[in-house]
Amino acid sequence: MVRRSVGDMNPLGERWTTDQVLALAPDEASRRAGGKLAAPGPWSGTGADDGAVWGLCRGSGKKPYQAVVDIKGPAFRCSCPSRKFPCKHALGLLLLWAGDAGAVAGGEPPPQWAGEWLAGRRERAGGPGVRPPVPVPPRGRPPIRRRPSGGRSAGCGASARARRSWSSG
């Protein structure tokens, strides 16, 4: 299977193909695990708009995993403890969305947890409500750190003088 870049994805507004989703997987094990989650059974609260797909995936714990994908990035967020990006839940959600047009409802606003993450991403990317940039120190040689006067070296000299006066007296 050929790994594709973000530039190979469909233009915005079109559903991705299964091959495009699988090209995002970090490894073969993630592809297989994501494929097992590409059915409506473990999912609830799924939805999509023109820039994102989200859903809740029933896992082994009490609370379902919250998965959201910014398809404009693409970027992924899931509440699962996996260190793979995208995780099997994000892949399963995207495969569900890509494979079955009726499985993920479109045109709905995202739930709060997904909306907050998406808004934060768009803000950092330069969308509405952008914060002013944080000033970055100039590149080059770092400034030399000077010890404050009266620090450790001053204490050493004072100790030496005290020893001399004690031994001479």
C-alpha positions as CSV (number, residue, x, y, z in Angstrom):
1,M,0.0,0.0,0.0
2,V,1.3,3.4,-0.9
3,R,1.4,6.1,1.8
4,R,-0.2,9.3,0.7
5,S,0.4,12.8,1.8
6,V,-2.2,15.4,2.8
7,G,-2.0,16.9,-0.7
8,D,-3.4,13.7,-2.1
9,M,-6.7,14.0,-0.2
10,N,-10.0,14.9,-1.7
11,P,-10.8,18.6,-1.9
12,L,-12.8,19.9,1.0
13,G,-16.4,18.8,1.1
14,E,-15.8,15.4,-0.5
15,R,-15.7,12.2,1.5
16,W,-12.3,10.5,1.6
17,T,-11.9,7.1,0.1
18,T,-11.0,4.0,2.2
19,D,-7.6,4.0,0.7
20,Q,-7.0,7.6,1.6
21,V,-7.9,6.9,5.3
22,L,-5.8,3.7,5.5
23,A,-2.8,5.7,4.1
24,L,-2.9,7.8,7.3
25,A,-2.4,4.7,9.5
26,P,1.0,4.6,11.3
27,D,1.3,0.8,10.8
28,E,-0.4,-2.4,9.6
29,A,-1.7,-3.2,13.1
30,S,-3.5,0.2,13.3
31,R,-5.0,-0.5,9.9
32,R,-6.4,-3.8,11.0
33,A,-7.7,-2.4,14.4
34,G,-9.2,0.6,12.7
35,G,-11.0,-1.6,10.2
36,K,-12.6,-3.6,13.1
37,L,-14.1,-0.2,14.4
38,A,-15.4,0.8,10.9
39,A,-18.9,-0.5,11.7
40,P,-21.7,1.5,13.4
41,G,-21.9,-0.9,16.4
42,P,-19.3,0.6,18.8
43,W,-20.1,4.2,17.7
44,S,-22.6,6.7,19.1
45,G,-23.0,10.5,18.8
46,T,-21.3,10.5,15.4
47,G,-21.5,13.6,13.2
48,A,-19.7,15.6,10.6
49,D,-19.5,19.1,9.1
50,D,-17.5,20.5,6.3
51,G,-14.3,20.3,8.3
52,A,-14.5,17.6,10.9
53,V,-15.8,14.2,11.8
54,W,-16.5,13.1,15.5
55,G,-18.0,10.4,17.5
56,L,-18.0,8.4,20.8
57,C,-16.5,4.9,20.6
58,R,-17.4,2.3,23.2
59,G,-14.2,0.8,24.6
60,S,-13.2,-1.4,27.5
61,G,-13.8,1.4,30.1
62,K,-16.9,2.9,31.5
63,K,-16.7,6.1,29.4
64,P,-16.6,5.9,25.6
65,Y,-13.6,7.4,23.8
66,Q,-14.1,10.8,22.3
67,A,-12.6,10.8,18.8
68,V,-12.5,13.9,16.5
69,V,-10.7,14.4,13.2
70,D,-10.1,17.8,11.6
71,I,-10.2,16.7,8.0
72,K,-8.7,20.0,6.8
73,G,-5.4,19.2,8.5
74,P,-5.8,16.3,8.9
75,A,-5.4,16.3,12.6
76,F,-6.6,13.8,15.2
77,R,-7.7,13.8,18.8
78,C,-8.9,10.9,20.9
79,S,-9.3,10.4,24.6
80,C,-7.8,6.9,24.4
81,P,-4.4,6.2,25.9
82,S,-2.8,5.2,22.6
83,R,0.4,6.9,21.6
84,K,-0.2,6.2,17.9
85,F,-1.5,9.0,15.7
86,P,-4.0,8.5,14.3
87,C,-5.2,5.9,16.8
88,K,-7.5,3.0,15.8
89,H,-10.5,5.0,17.0
90,A,-9.8,7.9,14.7
91,L,-9.1,5.5,11.8
92,G,-12.3,3.5,12.5
93,L,-14.3,6.7,12.6
94,L,-12.8,7.9,9.3
95,L,-13.4,4.5,7.7
96,L,-17.0,4.5,8.9
97,W,-17.5,8.1,7.5
98,A,-15.7,7.2,4.2
99,G,-17.4,3.9,3.7
100,D,-21.1,4.5,4.6
101,A,-22.6,7.9,3.8
102,G,-25.5,7.2,6.1
103,A,-23.5,6.0,9.1
104,V,-22.3,9.5,10.1
105,A,-24.8,12.3,10.0
106,G,-23.7,15.4,8.3
107,G,-24.4,19.1,8.8
108,E,-24.7,19.1,12.6
109,P,-22.7,21.3,14.9
110,P,-20.1,19.3,16.9
111,P,-20.6,18.5,20.5
112,Q,-18.8,20.7,23.1
113,W,-15.8,18.5,23.5
114,A,-15.1,18.3,19.8
115,G,-16.0,22.0,19.2
116,E,-13.6,23.2,21.8
117,W,-10.7,21.2,20.3
118,L,-11.6,22.3,16.8
119,A,-11.9,26.0,17.8
120,G,-8.5,25.8,19.5
121,R,-6.9,24.3,16.4
122,R,-8.4,26.9,14.1
123,E,-7.3,29.7,16.5
124,R,-3.7,28.5,16.5
125,A,-3.8,28.2,12.7
126,G,-4.8,31.8,12.3
127,G,-8.6,31.6,12.2
128,P,-11.0,34.0,13.9
129,G,-10.1,35.4,17.3
130,V,-6.4,34.9,16.9
131,R,-4.2,35.9,19.8
132,P,-1.1,38.1,19.1
133,P,2.0,36.1,18.5
134,V,4.3,35.5,21.4
135,P,7.6,37.3,21.0
136,V,10.5,35.0,20.1
137,P,14.0,35.9,21.3
138,P,16.4,36.5,18.4
139,R,18.4,33.5,17.2
140,G,22.1,33.3,17.6
141,R,24.3,32.9,20.6
142,P,22.5,32.8,23.9
143,P,23.2,35.6,26.3
144,I,26.0,35.0,28.9
145,R,24.6,34.4,32.3
146,R,26.5,36.4,35.0
147,R,26.5,35.4,38.6
148,P,25.0,38.0,40.9
149,S,27.6,39.9,43.0
150,G,27.9,38.6,46.5
151,G,27.1,35.1,45.4
152,R,29.0,31.9,45.9
153,S,32.4,33.3,45.0
154,A,32.0,36.2,47.5
155,G,31.2,33.6,50.2
156,C,34.3,31.6,49.5
157,G,36.6,34.6,49.9
158,A,34.9,35.5,53.2
159,S,35.4,32.0,54.5
160,A,39.1,32.1,53.6
161,R,39.6,35.4,55.3
162,A,37.8,34.1,58.5
163,R,40.1,31.0,58.5
164,R,43.2,33.1,58.2
165,S,42.2,35.4,61.0
166,W,41.3,32.4,63.2
167,S,44.6,30.6,62.6
168,S,46.7,33.6,63.1
169,G,45.2,34.7,66.3
